[in-house]
């Protein structure tokens, strides 16, 4: 039976495929250290108690009908205040759009800006841009990044592709790497965007920047930077993606928000009225109430990110210990989010059963079965399967589980010849 060409050629998530394998093995009793999901073990990392109480109250008060399509005014007002307090960004409640997490926002940005055949630029590795580009029939320009630059694109790498482009998609801290832009790096990119837009006529589309900062509150030492804070002129070209999914350990609560120039946000609002991607009303009401107490918010974030940083350091130090023992591994010191970038340079090696590790997916499934360790290859983020780099998410494990995992990983790698 035939389906649409779009559906027929849509590629499913490699992360979901790996996750299904892990779940099947765990159901059979296998012990798997699951470092694949950009999610959190809610028993290790529950949402803030005050937020949970407010959600329960909202349901008890029967706030179960439709919310406004652009989000509750009370929540948009609190988000506006938080943006001013936290980042010194001035956006009114009308410039903010609330949705069920950040995915509908990213999709809406693409659909609002990109026409069929329009050029869209994004770095690899990066999360899901290849799929959103496909869904909008964009001319996708993938800019391969390097470990020397923490897998972040430089202005020099982006510049040759700007002519005619309508959207540049960036994320900091970056999923999958946990690295983030410095002020100097982002400033060069913003200056380049402003220069490019100065060349375009009033009738043409500008080059917009989608800036995903969903992990902006989860940074370790380094300062998060954003385009409009660096260059106020970027305001008319920048659409931000944010929300509570990561910073409040609330991935399943589904409250996200986007903000940016009114002409774009208004069209995103109109588009999503036909999709119905709003966050549930009780969760919106509860988030608005919770954000009224900034001290509670900051206290939770500081404690939460401290725990994530501790886990990431244990994992990073463990990889560095393996490197010191002569194994072909590397890791990039974590800067933010809940991810560690790991290199396992074992593609082309032979497994104990005599078969060859031909690509990163082969190595992933070997480690799942022989080490009880599950990672995500960068091929899930647009890179080639020949690349030996992987994302490790610490959101599902505690420190002890990471420590127990390391000898198993070492043993499995040592068996590859």
N, C-alpha and C positions, 0 to 999 in steps of 0.2 A: 504494500500500500504506500503510495507516494505522499510525501509531506512537502512543505515549502522548501525552497532551495536554502533559505536561511537555516531552517531547522535541520535539514539533511546534512549540512556542512558544519554545524556547530560542534565544537570540540568540548567534551565534558572536562570537568576539573580533575587534574592529576592528583591534587591533594585529596579529593574525595575518594579517588580510587585507592590510594595508599591507606587512607583512613578506614575504608571498608575491609581491606586486608588485615589491618591491625585489629579491628573489632571482631572479625571472624576468628582470628587466632586466640584473642582474649576470651571469647565465648567458649573455646575449647580448653581453656585453662592455662594458656600460655601467659607468662609474665613479660609484658612489653613495656619498655620505657618509651612512652609516646611523646616524641618531641615534634610532632607534625602540625598540630592544630594551632592556629592563631587565636586560641580560646583559653579559658581559664577553668581549672578545677574549682567549682564553686564551693566545695567543702574546704579546700585550702584557702581560697580567696572569695569569701562571700561579699555580696554588695554591702554598702554601708547600712548599719542597723537602722539609722534614722530614715533612710530612703525606703527600706523594706517596710517599715512601719507606715510610712505615708502611702505607699502603694496599697497596703492592706486597708487603710482607712478609706482610700478613694473607692475601692470596690465595695466596702461596707456602706458607703454613701451613694451607691448605685450610679457612679459616674461611668456608665457602660454604653452610652450612646455615642454617635459620631462626634469626633472633635472637629473644630474648624479645619478646612483642608490645608491651610498654611501653618497650623499649630495653634495651641492655646495662647492667647495674648499674655497671660501670666507667665508662661514659660519663655516666650520670645522676649519679654521684658527682662526677665532674670538673666537670660543668655546675653542680652545687650549689656547689662550691667557687668556681667562677668568678663566679657570681652574688653570692656573699658578698664576694669580693675586689674585683670591678669596680663593683658597684652597692650593696653593703651590704644585699643582700636575702637573707633567711634562708628558704630552701626546701630541704626534705630531698629525697633521691633519690626517695622515694616520691611526691613532689608534682610530679615531672617526667615528661613523656611525650615520647619520641623518635619522630619520624616522618620520612618521605621529603620533607624540606623543610617549608616552612610551610603550603603549601596544604591538605594533609589536616587540619592543626590548625585552620585557620580554618573549614573545612567542618564539622569535628567540633564546634567551639564553637557554630555556628549550629544544627546538628542536635540538640545536647544541650540547648540552652536554649529554642529557638524552636518553639512549636506553630503549626499552621496558623492564620493570622489574627493572630498576635501582632505587636505593634508593635516594629519595629527601626528605630533611628535611625542614620544615618551622613551625613557631609558629602559634598558634591560640590564639586570633584572628589575621588575616592578610588578605590583600586584594587579592582575586582571585587565590591564589596559589593552592587551591584545584582544581580549574577548569583547570589551566595550567598543573597540575600534571595528571589530567584525560586525557587531550588532548594528552599527550605524553606517556600514558600508564605506568607511573612511579609507583614505590612502594612508596606511600606517607606516610611519617612519620610525624604526626602532634604532635607538642609539646605544650601541654596546659600550658599557662602562668597564672600568678596570679596578682590580683590588688596590692598586696604588692610590687611587682616589676614593677609596672606601665604597666603591661601586656607585658613586654619585656622578651624574653628568657634569662636565665643565662647560662653561660658556663657549670655549673653543670647539668642543665636540658638537655642540648644538647649532652653532652659528651657520654652518654650510647648509642647513636644512630649513632655515626660517622662511625663505622666500615663498610666499603663497600659503604658508601654514596658518591655520585658524585656531589651533589649540595645542598648548604644551602642557603635559600632565606631569606634575612633580609631587613627591611625597617626602616629608621630613618630620620626625625620624622615619626612616624608610622601612617599609615591609617589602622585601624579606630580610634586610641586612642588619637592622638595628643601628645603622649609621645615620648621620645627620649633617646638613649643610652648616658650614661656618658662615659668619657674616660676610666675609670676603667672597666666598664662592657664590652665595645667593645674590650679592650685590652685583657681581659681574653679569649674572644671568638677567637680573632686572634691568640693568642699563642696556643690555642687548635688546630686550623686548621693547623698551621705550624707544630705542633708536629705530627698530624695525617698524613700529607703529607710526613713527613720525614720517615715514616714507609713504604711508598708505593714504589714499584719498578718503574723503568723507563718505563716499558711497560704498566703499569696500569693507569687508569684514576686518576687524582688527585681529591681531594675534592675542588670544586670551590665554591666561595662565590658570589652570586648575591646581590649587595648592592644598593637598591633603595633609592636614596636621592633626589627624585623629589621635596620634601618639604624643602630642606636644607637651602634655603634662608628665610624661614618663621619660624624663631625661636625667642622666647621671653626670652631674658636674658641668657639662657643656650647656651653653645657653641656647634655647630654641630661638630661631629667627624667622621672620615672616616678611613677605614682599612689601606690604603697605607700610609697615613700621619703618622699613628701610627707605622706601621711596613713596611718599604720599601720592605721587602721580600714577602709581601702579593701581590705585583704587578702582579706576574705571575698567581695568583689564583683568582683575584677579577675582576668582571665585574660590572661596574657602570651603573645606570640608572638615567638620568637627563632630563631636558628640560624646556620650558618656560610656560607650561600649568598652573602651579600653581603660580610660583613666579611673573609672569607678568600678572596674571588674564586672560590668553590667552588659556583657555581650548579648544575653538573651532578653534583656529588658527592652531593647530596640528603641532607643531615643537618640537621634542624630540631628544635626542642623548644618545648613549651608548658609553662607552670607556673601554678599558681593554687590556689584552694580545693579541698580533697580531694574534696568531694562532686561537683564538676564534673569535675575531672581523672579521677576513677575512672570516671565514666560515659563520658567521651571515650575512655578506654582500652577499655572494653567495646565501644563502637560501632566503633572501628577494628579490633578483632579480626575483624570481619565484612567489612572492606574490604581488609585486608592492605596497609596504607599504610606499613609500616615501612621505615626506611632499611636498605640492605644491611649485613649483618654486618661485612664487611671495613672498610667506611667508618666504621662506628660504632667498631670496635676502634681504627682508626687515629686518629680524632678524639680518643678518650679518651687515647691515648698522647701525641698532640701537645699536648693541653691540660695535660699534666703539667708542661710547661716554659713557665711564664707569660712569661718573658723572650722566648722565641721568638715567642709569640703576639703580644705587645705590639709587638715590633720589626716584625713583618710588617704589622700593622694600621697602625702609624704611617707606614711607608714607602708602603703602598698608598694610604691616604687622602690623603697628601701629593701623590701623582701625580694622583689624581682631582681634588683641589682645584685643582691647577695647570691641568688641562684645562678645568675649569669656569670658572676665571677668564679664560682665553683666550677662551672662547666668550662669556661675559658681557661682557667688554670689547669684543669684536667687535660684539655687538649694540648696545652703548652707542655705539660709533663710528658705526654706521649711523644711530642716532637723532640723533646730532650733525650728520649730513649731511642731516637732514630727512626721513628715511624714517619711516614710521608703524610703528615698532617699539618694544618695551620688554622689559626682562628684570628679574627679581627676583634680587638678589644671593644666590648659593647659600649655604645654611647647613649642609647635610648630604646624605648619599646620593650618587647619581651623576647627578642631574637638575638641569637648568636650566629655569625657567619663562620662556617667551618669548611675547610678544604680537606678532602680525603682523596689523595692522589693515587687511586688504586684501579682506575679504569684501564683495562688491558691485562690485568692480573688474572691468575688462574685460581679457581676455587678448589677446595679439597676434593670435590667429585670430578675434577678435570675439566669442567666447563669454564668458559672465559667470561669475565666481567666486561661486557662489550660497551656499556654506557652507564650513565648515572642511575637510571631506573633499575638496572641489574644490581648495582651496588646497594641501592635502597632495599630491595627485596631480599638480598643476601643477608644484610645486617638485621632485618626484621626476623628472619628465620634462624640465623646462626648466632646473633648477639642479643636478640630481644631489644633492639634499638631501632626506633623509627624516626627517620629524618625526611625532609622534603628537598628534592633536588632543585637547583635553580632552573631546570628545564620547565618546571611548573610556573615560572615567572618570566618566560620568554626566551631563556637562554637555550643553547644547543645541548643535546644530551651528552655531548662529548666533554662538557665542562664539569670539573670535579668539585664544584662548590655546592654547599647545602645550607638550608635554613634549619636551625634548631630553636624551637619555641619552649621556654621553660614554664609556661603558664599551667601546665598540667601535672607538674611534678614538684615534690618538695626537695630540699637540699640533700637529704639522706638518700632518696631514690636516685638522684644524679650521681652521688658518690658510689653507690652500689653498681650503677650502670657502667662506670668507666673501665673496670677490669674486664668486663664482658666485651666491650668495644675493642679494647686492646687485644684480647685473645683472638677475636674474629678477624681483625686486620692482620695479625701476625700469621694467620693461616693462609693468607693470600700470597701466592708466589709469582 
